Amino acid sequence: MKQQRIALIGLGLIGGSLGLALCRKQQKVWVVGYDPVAETCREALSRQVVNEIAPSLVAAVQGADLVVLAVPVEKMKDVVLAIAPALSPGTILTDVASTKGQLAQSLPLLLPKGVYYVGGHPMAGSEQSGLAAADPFLFQNAVYLLTPAPGTPPAVLATLEEFIRMVGGLPLLLTPEEHDLMVAVVSHLPHLIAAALVNVAVDFNEQYPGTLSLAAGGFHDTTRVAMGSPALWREILASNRRSLLPVLRALAAEVEALTAAIAAGEMGALEARLQRAAVARTELPARRKGFLTLLYELVVVIEDRPGAIAEVIEIIKTVNIKDIEILRVREGEGGTLRLAFENEEALAEAVRLLRNHGFQTQVRGGQGR
């Protein structure tokens, strides 16, 4: 089979992580990288993020089967204008931007005949940024969204789905409009809420010094994403204003309903809203990447002693574990460990093995959204 030539434009967190994952495939692909920062290019070569650094933007895409744009949304148009003359018929162009509507309308108009654009968005990331934060396993079991235009050839989609699987992702197709609205709900809105919570706490901390010092795990977990790059998020939010505004209005209505219930002393109504949220949240997996999970989950009760986690792993070493997480630790008593598996057979085998060794287990997961 012909070695696929993949060009990565932009070698930050996402571009770098894609390169690391692809280069593990060795002979299957040849990864050419380009970044305007020379030091980033040198680091990418030294870390084997790419097989080759191109001397220019145009040189990077010449002869490429697939071109991945991992640059800020506001720079996409300029990059495409620069590389379009060098793209050959049959080349596939995709991106990793977190909004798709504007790009779906503008980028195809800039491409030569026979070059296909399909928007992409891996539902994985980090509050950290740059090549230093790149991780070859960033996309493992993460939903990777594609937003093809009507009439996109099946072969083009097949190539992109194979690319996604090579980096460990799970392809899912949406329209650009569906993508932007759904991402506004589960990605962009949480970032704004986290920022708002921190800003409110800062304001109260000025009036009541020490408020922030009381922040415990719940506050830290809820506001972690607020540490993301403000400049990057400014561009992301600006590019998705149309979808984000109705979502923000829906949030404002929910906050107003909670405020009204508390002001009127209607604790029954308040509890009903809290109960609705609690039930919905309980039905989510403890941790997942993206919109859906294909994992079957198991919670194991473990003692607070050295080697307890290692003992669990040793018992089920013949079963493929897809994810692992410490859910809770009670000093002196123990805690719970979440294990996730890809199918029902693996889950059942893990349950059998652990229970045979006296571990208390509870099945939590199931396949579906």
Wavefront OBJ file of the C-alpha trace (Angstrom):
o trace
v 0.000 0.000 0.000
v 1.219 3.498 -0.888
v 2.624 5.434 2.053
v 0.243 8.273 2.885
v 1.784 11.740 3.010
v 0.176 13.913 5.686
v 0.976 17.606 6.115
v 0.455 19.173 9.542
v 0.238 22.963 9.443
v 0.690 24.234 12.978
v 2.552 22.240 15.619
v 0.944 23.314 18.869
v -0.990 21.100 21.294
v -3.365 19.566 18.732
v -1.047 19.524 15.716
v 1.794 18.174 17.831
v -0.386 15.494 19.402
v -1.601 14.397 15.965
v 2.004 14.160 14.789
v 3.092 12.115 17.789
v 0.198 9.706 17.302
v 0.774 9.406 13.542
v 4.532 8.898 13.776
v 3.936 5.848 15.944
v 2.533 4.231 12.788
v 6.036 4.261 11.259
v 5.840 2.993 7.658
v 2.110 3.644 7.197
v 2.387 7.431 6.939
v 4.995 10.114 6.303
v 4.296 13.240 8.351
v 5.512 16.611 7.086
v 5.220 19.510 9.504
v 5.333 23.267 9.267
v 5.125 25.954 11.928
v 6.086 29.625 11.594
v 8.119 29.429 14.817
v 11.560 27.989 14.060
v 12.140 26.766 17.611
v 8.876 24.843 17.497
v 10.021 23.146 14.286
v 13.333 22.135 15.863
v 11.570 20.749 18.905
v 9.097 18.848 16.718
v 11.932 17.080 14.926
v 13.774 16.267 18.141
v 10.633 14.806 19.738
v 9.727 12.852 16.577
v 6.466 14.742 16.239
v 7.043 14.756 12.463
v 9.217 12.876 10.017
v 10.203 16.021 8.177
v 10.007 19.809 8.588
v 9.143 21.683 5.403
v 11.078 24.879 4.641
v 7.878 26.771 3.811
v 4.115 26.611 4.055
v 3.764 25.819 0.356
v 6.484 23.157 0.423
v 4.683 21.400 3.292
v 1.557 20.685 1.262
v 3.146 19.798 -2.080
v 2.375 16.164 -2.876
v 0.332 15.712 0.321
v -2.587 13.289 0.336
v -4.050 14.924 3.438
v -3.478 18.426 4.804
v -4.471 19.177 8.406
v -4.769 22.815 9.452
v -4.031 23.145 13.172
v -3.925 26.939 13.236
v -6.209 29.514 14.924
v -9.588 30.055 13.277
v -8.786 33.640 12.319
v -5.722 32.472 10.343
v -7.424 29.687 8.379
v -8.434 31.783 5.379
v -4.958 33.277 4.893
v -3.309 29.862 5.155
v -5.689 28.324 2.616
v -5.139 31.211 0.204
v -1.377 30.637 0.474
v -1.440 26.870 -0.058
v -4.312 26.515 -2.539
v -2.165 26.821 -5.708
v 0.094 24.002 -4.457
v -2.710 21.530 -3.733
v -3.131 18.695 -6.225
v -6.453 17.216 -7.368
v -7.483 14.505 -4.946
v -5.891 16.180 -1.938
v -8.080 16.305 1.162
v -8.022 19.382 3.389
v -9.294 19.279 6.952
v -8.836 21.296 10.153
v -9.170 20.969 13.900
v -11.061 24.197 14.656
v -13.765 24.119 17.312
v -16.286 25.961 15.136
v -17.334 24.854 11.688
v -20.102 27.018 10.236
v -17.997 29.915 8.947
v -15.251 27.656 7.624
v -17.723 25.378 5.826
v -18.983 28.389 3.893
v -15.690 30.131 3.146
v -12.890 27.587 2.687
v -14.296 25.434 -0.159
v -14.597 28.559 -2.325
v -10.830 29.077 -2.081
v -9.799 25.594 -3.223
v -8.920 24.415 -6.731
v -11.146 21.905 -8.467
v -10.699 18.345 -7.237
v -9.523 19.329 -3.747
v -11.970 18.403 -0.982
v -12.496 20.205 2.317
v -14.099 18.415 5.260
v -14.183 20.178 8.613
v -12.856 18.286 11.621
v -12.833 18.782 15.378
v -11.300 16.354 17.889
v -13.199 16.552 21.183
v -10.009 16.442 23.205
v -7.652 19.048 24.557
v -6.040 20.530 27.608
v -5.925 23.767 29.559
v -2.247 23.751 28.593
v -1.103 24.827 25.150
v 1.863 24.583 22.809
v 4.005 21.728 21.586
v 5.363 21.089 25.084
v 1.883 19.853 26.092
v 1.499 17.531 23.066
v 0.482 13.964 23.930
v 0.389 10.962 21.549
v -2.591 9.560 23.474
v -4.629 12.780 23.563
v -7.193 11.406 21.089
v -7.498 7.878 22.475
v -11.237 7.044 22.673
v -12.091 10.691 22.000
v -14.912 11.585 19.655
v -13.497 13.225 16.539
v -16.184 15.162 14.685
v -16.368 15.520 10.906
v -18.677 17.973 9.143
v -18.784 16.950 5.470
v -20.689 18.940 2.870
v -23.526 17.194 1.009
v -22.100 15.203 -1.847
v -18.684 14.604 -0.297
v -17.351 11.427 -1.970
v -17.483 8.328 0.261
v -13.789 7.686 -0.456
v -12.885 11.065 1.043
v -14.806 10.292 4.214
v -13.261 6.826 4.382
v -9.770 8.351 4.227
v -10.562 10.786 7.032
v -12.173 8.118 9.195
v -9.059 5.964 8.808
v -6.903 8.954 9.751
v -9.009 9.464 12.885
v -8.705 5.816 13.856
v -4.933 5.956 13.337
v -4.680 8.606 16.080
v -7.048 6.667 18.351
v -10.211 8.703 17.837
v -13.840 7.777 17.194
v -15.269 9.438 14.057
v -18.724 10.990 14.225
v -20.428 12.897 11.401
v -22.516 16.044 11.961
v -23.625 18.982 9.866
v -21.689 22.217 10.556
v -24.821 23.713 12.135
v -25.368 20.744 14.446
v -21.706 20.816 15.386
v -21.627 24.487 16.340
v -24.753 24.309 18.486
v -23.790 21.108 20.283
v -20.239 22.300 20.932
v -21.602 25.610 22.216
v -23.529 23.635 24.858
v -20.885 21.150 26.016
v -17.623 23.027 25.400
v -17.980 26.776 24.968
v -20.656 27.332 27.623
v -18.708 25.444 30.345
v -15.684 27.648 29.675
v -17.742 30.807 30.098
v -19.368 29.462 33.256
v -15.974 28.555 34.725
v -14.674 32.048 33.985
v -17.796 33.620 35.493
v -17.482 31.545 38.691
v -13.870 32.584 39.155
v -14.673 36.248 38.515
v -17.517 36.186 41.066
v -15.237 34.534 43.620
v -12.520 37.135 42.975
v -15.004 39.961 43.507
v -16.211 38.496 46.799
v -12.653 37.744 47.865
v -11.890 41.458 47.640
v -14.726 42.231 50.030
v -14.239 39.161 52.216
v -10.516 38.292 52.097
v -9.870 34.584 52.401
v -12.898 33.487 50.391
v -10.743 31.944 47.670
v -8.638 30.117 50.240
v -11.751 28.116 51.156
v -12.101 26.774 47.615
v -12.125 22.974 47.761
v -12.138 20.219 45.160
v -15.539 21.076 43.712
v -14.531 24.644 42.920
v -11.192 23.539 41.475
v -12.807 20.869 39.272
v -15.574 23.178 38.067
v -13.241 26.040 37.176
v -10.217 24.178 35.782
v -11.044 25.046 32.178
v -10.941 28.758 33.009
v -7.140 28.450 32.838
v -7.289 28.095 29.042
v -5.675 30.763 26.872
v -7.903 33.891 26.948
v -6.737 34.995 23.504
v -7.504 31.589 21.981
v -10.914 31.421 23.621
v -11.749 34.954 22.511
v -11.379 33.820 18.897
v -13.263 30.562 19.459
v -16.218 32.320 21.073
v -16.245 35.080 18.474
v -16.421 32.529 15.666
v -19.421 30.770 17.249
v -21.471 33.749 18.388
v -24.576 32.767 16.423
v -24.867 29.361 18.111
v -23.604 30.486 21.494
v -26.108 33.302 22.093
v -29.248 31.095 22.367
v -27.336 28.720 24.640
v -26.339 31.604 26.915
v -29.955 32.799 26.993
v -31.047 29.297 28.001
v -28.496 29.346 30.829
v -29.714 32.777 31.955
v -33.275 31.422 32.073
v -32.161 28.481 34.193
v -30.266 30.754 36.619
v -33.312 33.032 36.800
v -35.546 30.071 37.648
v -33.209 29.029 40.464
v -33.022 32.611 41.712
v -36.812 32.965 41.683
v -37.318 29.706 43.595
v -34.819 30.706 46.293
v -36.203 34.245 46.565
v -39.755 32.922 46.991
v -38.704 30.202 49.398
v -40.078 27.543 47.034
v -37.744 24.798 48.176
v -39.796 22.084 46.518
v -39.345 23.718 43.114
v -35.645 24.203 43.842
v -35.216 20.576 44.824
v -37.001 19.446 41.651
v -34.529 21.355 39.480
v -31.603 19.994 41.474
v -33.017 16.462 41.219
v -33.405 16.741 37.434
v -29.766 17.751 37.144
v -28.574 15.064 39.561
v -30.340 12.285 37.657
v -29.022 13.476 34.292
v -25.477 13.809 35.638
v -25.577 10.360 37.234
v -26.369 8.835 33.859
v -23.148 10.232 32.396
v -19.962 8.148 32.614
v -17.595 9.307 35.332
v -15.220 10.563 32.683
v -15.456 10.563 28.946
v -14.051 12.322 25.919
v -16.501 13.954 23.584
v -20.212 13.407 23.103
v -20.493 9.666 23.513
v -18.812 6.684 25.049
v -18.303 3.156 23.823
v -17.069 2.029 27.229
v -18.509 -0.339 29.807
v -17.635 0.777 33.309
v -16.961 -0.865 36.618
v -16.389 0.646 40.052
v -14.156 -1.273 42.478
v -13.935 -0.598 46.214
v -10.314 -0.702 47.379
v -8.589 -0.453 50.758
v -6.322 2.380 51.811
v -3.035 0.471 51.703
v 0.096 0.408 49.533
v -0.263 -1.714 46.419
v -4.071 -1.881 46.396
v -4.427 -0.401 42.918
v -1.561 -2.510 41.581
v -3.284 -5.617 42.942
v -6.478 -4.814 41.025
v -4.543 -4.294 37.799
v -2.613 -7.527 38.288
v -5.826 -9.534 38.758
v -7.330 -8.296 35.482
v -4.100 -8.079 33.493
v -5.546 -10.366 30.797
v -8.416 -7.916 30.147
v -7.896 -4.811 28.000
v -8.565 -1.728 30.165
v -9.567 1.321 28.098
v -9.614 3.888 30.916
v -8.885 4.112 34.627
v -9.676 6.759 37.225
v -9.514 7.163 41.006
v -12.971 8.443 41.887
v -12.724 8.864 45.623
v -10.177 8.402 48.399
v -11.096 8.128 52.083
v -7.929 8.302 54.170
v -7.670 5.311 56.477
v -10.693 3.626 54.893
v -10.008 3.297 51.175
v -11.768 4.521 48.094
v -13.189 3.626 44.714
v -11.517 2.958 41.405
v -13.300 3.293 38.050
v -12.302 0.926 35.262
v -13.684 1.143 31.737
v -13.778 -1.557 29.051
v -14.678 -1.590 25.380
v -17.260 -4.359 25.362
v -19.582 -6.357 27.584
v -17.434 -9.480 27.442
v -14.377 -7.675 28.840
v -16.499 -6.086 31.555
v -17.981 -9.430 32.587
v -14.555 -11.063 32.733
v -13.181 -8.257 34.919
v -16.135 -8.569 37.283
v -15.648 -12.328 37.536
v -11.930 -12.081 38.247
v -12.223 -9.337 40.832
v -15.123 -10.913 42.693
v -13.254 -14.229 42.792
v -10.507 -12.358 44.652
v -12.950 -10.814 47.123
v -13.272 -7.315 45.653
v -16.568 -5.478 45.884
v -17.602 -4.285 42.407
v -20.489 -2.407 40.848
v -21.267 -2.223 37.141
v -21.982 1.334 36.049
v -21.512 1.538 32.324
v -23.239 0.607 29.142
v -22.965 1.334 25.498
v -24.654 4.423 24.101
v -24.721 8.123 24.202
l 1 2 3 4 5 6 7 8 9 10 11 12 13 14 15 16 17 18 19 20 21 22 23 24 25 26 27 28 29 30 31 32 33 34 35 36 37 38 39 40 41 42 43 44 45 46 47 48 49 50 51 52 53 54 55 56 57 58 59 60 61 62 63 64 65 66 67 68 69 70 71 72 73 74 75 76 77 78 79 80 81 82 83 84 85 86 87 88 89 90 91 92 93 94 95 96 97 98 99 100 101 102 103 104 105 106 107 108 109 110 111 112 113 114 115 116 117 118 119 120 121 122 123 124 125 126 127 128 129 130 131 132 133 134 135 136 137 138 139 140 141 142 143 144 145 146 147 148 149 150 151 152 153 154 155 156 157 158 159 160 161 162 163 164 165 166 167 168 169 170 171 172 173 174 175 176 177 178 179 180 181 182 183 184 185 186 187 188 189 190 191 192 193 194 195 196 197 198 199 200 201 202 203 204 205 206 207 208 209 210 211 212 213 214 215 216 217 218 219 220 221 222 223 224 225 226 227 228 229 230 231 232 233 234 235 236 237 238 239 240 241 242 243 244 245 246 247 248 249 250 251 252 253 254 255 256 257 258 259 260 261 262 263 264 265 266 267 268 269 270 271 272 273 274 275 276 277 278 279 280 281 282 283 284 285 286 287 288 289 290 291 292 293 294 295 296 297 298 299 300 301 302 303 304 305 306 307 308 309 310 311 312 313 314 315 316 317 318 319 320 321 322 323 324 325 326 327 328 329 330 331 332 333 334 335 336 337 338 339 340 341 342 343 344 345 346 347 348 349 350 351 352 353 354 355 356 357 358 359 360 361 362 363 364 365 366 367 368 369
